Amino acid sequence: MTTEEKKKCLIIGSGPAGYTAAIYAARADMQPIMVAGLQPGGQLTITTEVENYPGYPDGIQGPEMMEHFRKQAQRFGTDIRWSYVSSVDFSKAPFKVVVEEKDTIMADSIIIATGASAKWLGLPSEQKLNGFGVSACAVCDGYFFRKQDVAIVGGGDTAAEEATYLAKLCNKVYMIVRRGELRASKAMQHRVFNTPNIEVLFNTETLEILGEKSVTSAAIVNILTKEERVLDITGFFVAIGHQPNTEIFKGWLDMDEQGYLKTIPGSTKTNIPGVFACGDAQDKTYRQAVTAAGSGCMAAIDAERYLAEKGLH
């Protein structure tokens, strides 16, 4: 049996951006409905300690923090659905959104907060030790590895930037690069090569991340010489990019070559009036919980003003 319903505001995705948008939208009496997605709570649900979000002086576990966000959104009346959006039709307002390939929601405004997913190497040990020494965010987790030896995988601008960031905190940073050169800009390359405690390992791949309960070392191999080596490290960072979760919006919304949604600078407005984007689905620069939450607030305010202008709220 399929259903169809009409709503003022639909939020697609959860996490800091989606939940914050929901809090603001619900308090503005927009009666938001949220389709939480396949990973309710977003990337923070696979993060352990969060120490850099304001208001938590002793830090907090990522999943617990997302529970706080969820409860606050529901307290003001957000209708959270534990399902996923399978397709959209933004050709005209109200916008048509299909949930789980059967149920239809017609919404006067849409807030997209689908986030992004880190790209991983695909090693079983990588997932096993994720949050226990393995991380995809040096800015988030580098602090936990002060004065320790760590490794970072990647050769682009993000990897170079994160390697130099880690070098300020850590005793030694091994930079594992598959190619024989860095893909990073010349300026970033100079920073890497001029940082004495970064050792760049070119033509190198990771065979396995070792450790039972936390990272203790990593087995690597030189692709050219086939020589294997074990690095004694306690932290392993993956910086080979992120993939925004925006596939279902292709053909409807403007996005860059990586798939990040384009918004009008200083706002969360997309190329379609009434459709707004916030969080990591449109932010490839900062990708922090606090910036995602801030843009979720912006999206709700933008949506409320849009509805008011159209006489729908």
HUURGI-V606228 format. One record per pair of residues at least 12 apart in sequence whose ideal C-beta (glycine too) atoms are under 7 Angstrom apart, sorted by the first residue. I is the first residue (numbers start at 0). J is the second residue. D is the distance in Angstrom with one decimal. If there is no record, write none. Layout:
# HUURGI-V606228
i=I j=J d=D
i=I j=J d=D
This chain:
# HUURGI-V606228
i=1 j=101 d=4.8
i=1 j=102 d=5.7
i=2 j=102 d=4.8
i=3 j=103 d=4.3
i=3 j=105 d=6.9
i=4 j=104 d=5.8
i=5 j=93 d=6.6
i=5 j=105 d=4.7
i=6 j=30 d=6.9
i=6 j=32 d=5.0
i=6 j=104 d=6.0
i=6 j=106 d=4.9
i=7 j=29 d=5.1
i=7 j=30 d=5.7
i=7 j=107 d=5.1
i=7 j=108 d=6.6
i=7 j=306 d=6.2
i=7 j=311 d=6.5
i=7 j=312 d=6.3
i=8 j=24 d=5.1
i=8 j=29 d=4.3
i=8 j=31 d=4.4
i=8 j=106 d=6.6
i=8 j=107 d=7.0
i=8 j=108 d=4.9
i=8 j=110 d=6.8
i=8 j=302 d=5.8
i=9 j=32 d=5.4
i=9 j=96 d=6.0
i=9 j=104 d=5.6
i=9 j=106 d=3.8
i=9 j=109 d=5.4
i=10 j=31 d=5.5
i=10 j=33 d=4.3
i=10 j=110 d=4.6
i=10 j=112 d=6.1
i=11 j=34 d=5.5
i=11 j=84 d=5.3
i=11 j=109 d=6.7
i=11 j=111 d=5.2
i=11 j=112 d=6.6
i=11 j=113 d=5.9
i=12 j=36 d=4.9
i=12 j=111 d=6.6
i=12 j=112 d=3.9
i=12 j=113 d=3.9
i=12 j=114 d=5.9
i=13 j=33 d=6.4
i=13 j=35 d=4.3
i=13 j=36 d=6.0
i=13 j=39 d=5.0
i=13 j=40 d=5.7
i=13 j=41 d=6.1
i=14 j=40 d=6.0
i=14 j=41 d=2.7
i=14 j=42 d=6.9
i=14 j=43 d=6.6
i=14 j=112 d=6.2
i=14 j=114 d=5.2
i=14 j=278 d=6.3
i=14 j=291 d=6.6
i=15 j=41 d=7.0
i=15 j=43 d=6.9
i=15 j=68 d=6.5
i=15 j=278 d=6.8
i=15 j=288 d=4.6
i=15 j=291 d=4.2
i=15 j=292 d=4.2
i=15 j=295 d=6.6
i=16 j=112 d=4.0
i=16 j=277 d=4.4
i=16 j=278 d=2.7
i=16 j=291 d=4.1
i=16 j=292 d=6.5
i=16 j=294 d=5.8
i=16 j=295 d=3.8
i=17 j=33 d=6.3
i=17 j=112 d=3.4
i=17 j=278 d=7.0
i=17 j=295 d=6.3
i=18 j=68 d=3.8
i=18 j=69 d=6.2
i=18 j=72 d=4.8
i=19 j=292 d=4.3
i=19 j=295 d=3.4
i=19 j=296 d=5.3
i=20 j=110 d=4.9
i=20 j=112 d=6.0
i=20 j=277 d=6.2
i=20 j=295 d=3.9
i=20 j=298 d=4.9
i=20 j=299 d=4.5
i=21 j=33 d=5.4
i=21 j=72 d=3.9
i=21 j=77 d=4.2
i=22 j=71 d=5.6
i=22 j=72 d=5.2
i=22 j=75 d=6.1
i=23 j=296 d=5.4
i=23 j=299 d=3.4
i=23 j=300 d=6.5
i=24 j=299 d=4.4
i=24 j=302 d=6.6
i=25 j=72 d=6.6
i=25 j=75 d=3.6
i=25 j=76 d=4.8
i=25 j=77 d=4.8
i=26 j=75 d=5.2
i=27 j=299 d=6.9
i=27 j=303 d=4.9
i=29 j=303 d=6.2
i=29 j=306 d=6.9
i=29 j=312 d=6.4
i=30 j=76 d=6.8
i=31 j=77 d=5.3
i=32 j=78 d=4.5
i=32 j=80 d=6.6
i=32 j=104 d=6.7
i=33 j=77 d=5.7
i=33 j=78 d=6.9
i=33 j=79 d=4.8
i=33 j=80 d=6.7
i=34 j=80 d=5.1
i=34 j=82 d=5.7
i=34 j=83 d=6.5
i=34 j=84 d=5.3
i=34 j=98 d=5.8
i=35 j=79 d=5.8
i=35 j=80 d=6.6
i=35 j=81 d=5.5
i=36 j=83 d=5.4
i=36 j=113 d=6.4
i=37 j=83 d=5.2
i=39 j=81 d=6.5
i=40 j=62 d=6.6
i=40 j=65 d=3.5
i=41 j=114 d=4.8
i=42 j=114 d=6.4
i=43 j=61 d=3.9
i=43 j=64 d=6.1
i=43 j=65 d=5.3
i=43 j=288 d=6.1
i=44 j=61 d=6.1
i=44 j=62 d=5.0
i=44 j=65 d=5.7
i=45 j=129 d=6.1
i=45 j=130 d=6.4
i=46 j=61 d=3.4
i=46 j=130 d=6.4
i=46 j=139 d=7.0
i=47 j=60 d=6.1
i=47 j=61 d=6.4
i=47 j=130 d=4.2
i=48 j=60 d=6.5
i=48 j=143 d=7.0
i=49 j=61 d=5.3
i=49 j=64 d=5.7
i=49 j=288 d=6.9
i=50 j=142 d=6.5
i=51 j=139 d=6.9
i=52 j=64 d=6.8
i=52 j=288 d=5.4
i=52 j=289 d=5.8
i=53 j=289 d=6.6
i=80 j=98 d=7.0
i=82 j=98 d=5.2
i=82 j=99 d=5.2
i=83 j=99 d=6.4
i=84 j=96 d=5.6
i=84 j=98 d=5.9
i=84 j=247 d=6.3
i=85 j=97 d=5.2
i=85 j=98 d=6.8
i=85 j=99 d=6.0
i=85 j=100 d=4.4
i=86 j=247 d=6.1
i=87 j=247 d=5.9
i=87 j=248 d=6.6
i=87 j=251 d=6.4
i=89 j=251 d=4.4
i=89 j=271 d=5.2
i=89 j=274 d=5.9
i=92 j=107 d=6.4
i=92 j=273 d=5.4
i=93 j=105 d=4.3
i=93 j=106 d=5.7
i=93 j=107 d=5.2
i=94 j=106 d=5.3
i=94 j=109 d=5.4
i=94 j=273 d=6.8
i=94 j=274 d=6.8
i=107 j=273 d=6.9
i=107 j=306 d=6.0
i=107 j=311 d=4.9
i=108 j=273 d=5.1
i=108 j=302 d=4.3
i=108 j=305 d=5.8
i=108 j=306 d=5.7
i=109 j=273 d=6.7
i=109 j=274 d=4.6
i=109 j=275 d=6.9
i=110 j=275 d=5.0
i=110 j=277 d=6.5
i=110 j=298 d=4.7
i=110 j=299 d=6.8
i=110 j=302 d=5.8
i=111 j=248 d=6.9
i=111 j=260 d=6.6
i=111 j=274 d=6.9
i=111 j=275 d=6.8
i=111 j=276 d=4.4
i=111 j=280 d=5.6
i=112 j=277 d=5.4
i=112 j=278 d=4.8
i=112 j=280 d=6.6
i=112 j=295 d=6.2
i=113 j=244 d=4.2
i=113 j=245 d=6.3
i=113 j=280 d=4.7
i=114 j=244 d=5.6
i=114 j=278 d=5.6
i=114 j=279 d=4.5
i=114 j=280 d=5.8
i=115 j=241 d=4.4
i=115 j=242 d=6.2
i=115 j=243 d=4.3
i=115 j=244 d=6.1
i=115 j=279 d=4.0
i=115 j=280 d=6.4
i=116 j=241 d=6.6
i=116 j=242 d=5.3
i=116 j=244 d=6.2
i=117 j=135 d=3.5
i=117 j=237 d=6.6
i=117 j=241 d=5.4
i=118 j=239 d=5.0
i=118 j=240 d=4.8
i=118 j=241 d=6.5
i=118 j=242 d=6.0
i=119 j=237 d=6.0
i=120 j=152 d=6.6
i=120 j=205 d=6.1
i=120 j=237 d=6.3
i=122 j=205 d=6.8
i=122 j=207 d=6.3
i=122 j=208 d=6.3
i=124 j=207 d=5.4
i=124 j=208 d=4.2
i=125 j=208 d=5.9
i=128 j=208 d=5.7
i=128 j=210 d=5.9
i=128 j=213 d=6.8
i=128 j=214 d=5.5
i=131 j=212 d=6.4
i=131 j=213 d=4.5
i=131 j=214 d=6.8
i=132 j=210 d=6.4
i=132 j=213 d=4.6
i=132 j=214 d=2.8
i=132 j=233 d=6.0
i=132 j=234 d=5.5
i=132 j=235 d=6.0
i=133 j=208 d=6.3
i=133 j=214 d=6.3
i=133 j=235 d=5.0
i=134 j=234 d=7.0
i=134 j=236 d=5.4
i=135 j=237 d=5.0
i=137 j=151 d=6.9
i=137 j=161 d=3.7
i=137 j=164 d=5.3
i=137 j=165 d=5.2
i=137 j=236 d=5.2
i=138 j=164 d=6.4
i=141 j=164 d=6.1
i=141 j=165 d=5.1
i=141 j=168 d=5.1
i=142 j=168 d=6.5
i=144 j=168 d=6.6
i=144 j=169 d=5.5
i=144 j=233 d=6.2
i=144 j=234 d=4.1
i=145 j=168 d=5.0
i=145 j=169 d=6.9
i=146 j=169 d=6.9
i=146 j=170 d=5.3
i=147 j=169 d=5.7
i=147 j=170 d=6.0
i=147 j=233 d=4.7
i=147 j=234 d=6.3
i=148 j=169 d=6.7
i=148 j=170 d=5.5
i=148 j=171 d=4.3
i=148 j=231 d=6.2
i=148 j=232 d=4.9
i=148 j=233 d=6.7
i=149 j=165 d=5.9
i=149 j=169 d=5.1
i=149 j=172 d=5.8
i=149 j=232 d=5.4
i=149 j=233 d=6.7
i=149 j=234 d=3.6
i=149 j=235 d=7.0
i=149 j=236 d=6.5
i=150 j=173 d=4.2
i=150 j=175 d=5.8
i=150 j=217 d=5.6
i=150 j=230 d=5.7
i=150 j=232 d=5.0
i=150 j=235 d=5.3
i=151 j=165 d=6.4
i=151 j=172 d=6.4
i=151 j=174 d=5.6
i=151 j=175 d=7.0
i=151 j=236 d=4.1
i=151 j=238 d=5.6
i=152 j=175 d=4.6
i=152 j=205 d=6.2
i=152 j=237 d=5.2
i=152 j=238 d=6.4
i=152 j=239 d=6.2
i=153 j=238 d=3.7
i=153 j=239 d=4.8
i=154 j=176 d=4.1
i=154 j=177 d=7.0
i=154 j=178 d=5.8
i=154 j=181 d=4.7
i=154 j=182 d=4.9
i=154 j=183 d=6.6
i=155 j=182 d=4.7
i=155 j=183 d=5.6
i=156 j=183 d=4.7
i=156 j=184 d=5.8
i=156 j=187 d=5.3
i=157 j=238 d=5.0
i=157 j=240 d=6.8
i=158 j=174 d=6.9
i=158 j=238 d=3.8
i=159 j=181 d=6.4
i=159 j=183 d=3.9
i=159 j=187 d=3.9
i=159 j=188 d=6.7
i=159 j=190 d=6.7
i=159 j=191 d=5.1
i=160 j=187 d=6.3
i=161 j=236 d=6.4
i=161 j=238 d=5.0
i=162 j=174 d=5.0
i=162 j=191 d=6.0
i=162 j=197 d=5.5
i=163 j=190 d=5.1
i=163 j=191 d=6.3
i=163 j=194 d=5.6
i=165 j=236 d=7.0
i=166 j=194 d=4.8
i=166 j=196 d=5.2
i=166 j=197 d=5.2
i=170 j=196 d=6.8
i=171 j=196 d=5.4
i=171 j=198 d=7.0
i=172 j=196 d=6.1
i=172 j=197 d=4.7
i=173 j=198 d=5.4
i=173 j=200 d=6.0
i=173 j=230 d=5.5
i=173 j=232 d=6.9
i=174 j=191 d=6.8
i=174 j=197 d=5.8
i=174 j=198 d=6.9
i=174 j=199 d=4.6
i=174 j=200 d=6.6
i=175 j=200 d=5.3
i=175 j=203 d=5.1
i=175 j=205 d=6.0
i=175 j=219 d=6.3
i=176 j=199 d=6.1
i=176 j=200 d=6.5
i=176 j=201 d=5.2
i=176 j=203 d=6.4
i=177 j=203 d=6.9
i=177 j=204 d=5.9
i=178 j=201 d=6.9
i=179 j=201 d=5.1
i=179 j=202 d=5.3
i=200 j=219 d=6.8
i=202 j=221 d=5.7
i=202 j=222 d=4.7
i=202 j=223 d=5.0
i=203 j=219 d=5.3
i=203 j=220 d=7.0
i=203 j=221 d=5.7
i=203 j=222 d=6.8
i=204 j=219 d=6.7
i=204 j=220 d=5.6
i=204 j=222 d=5.9
i=205 j=217 d=5.9
i=205 j=219 d=5.5
i=206 j=218 d=4.2
i=206 j=219 d=6.3
i=206 j=220 d=5.5
i=206 j=227 d=7.0
i=208 j=235 d=5.3
i=214 j=232 d=6.4
i=214 j=233 d=5.7
i=214 j=234 d=6.3
i=214 j=235 d=5.3
i=216 j=229 d=5.2
i=216 j=230 d=5.9
i=216 j=231 d=5.3
i=216 j=232 d=6.1
i=217 j=230 d=4.9
i=217 j=232 d=5.8
i=217 j=235 d=5.8
i=241 j=286 d=6.9
i=242 j=258 d=6.8
i=243 j=257 d=6.8
i=243 j=258 d=4.7
i=243 j=259 d=4.9
i=243 j=279 d=6.7
i=243 j=280 d=5.1
i=244 j=280 d=6.4
i=245 j=258 d=4.9
i=245 j=260 d=5.7
i=245 j=280 d=5.5
i=248 j=260 d=6.8
i=251 j=271 d=6.8
i=252 j=269 d=5.0
i=252 j=270 d=6.2
i=252 j=271 d=6.5
i=252 j=274 d=6.8
i=253 j=269 d=6.8
i=253 j=270 d=4.5
i=257 j=283 d=6.7
i=259 j=281 d=5.7
i=259 j=283 d=4.9
i=260 j=276 d=4.2
i=260 j=280 d=5.4
i=260 j=281 d=4.2
i=262 j=276 d=5.4
i=262 j=281 d=5.2
i=266 j=297 d=6.9
i=266 j=301 d=5.8
i=267 j=294 d=6.0
i=267 j=297 d=5.0
i=267 j=298 d=4.1
i=267 j=301 d=5.1
i=268 j=301 d=6.0
i=272 j=305 d=6.8
i=273 j=305 d=5.6
i=275 j=298 d=4.3
i=275 j=301 d=5.2
i=275 j=302 d=5.5
i=277 j=294 d=3.9
i=277 j=295 d=4.8
i=277 j=297 d=6.5
i=277 j=298 d=4.0
i=278 j=291 d=4.0
i=278 j=294 d=5.8
i=278 j=295 d=6.2
i=279 j=291 d=6.0
i=282 j=294 d=6.7
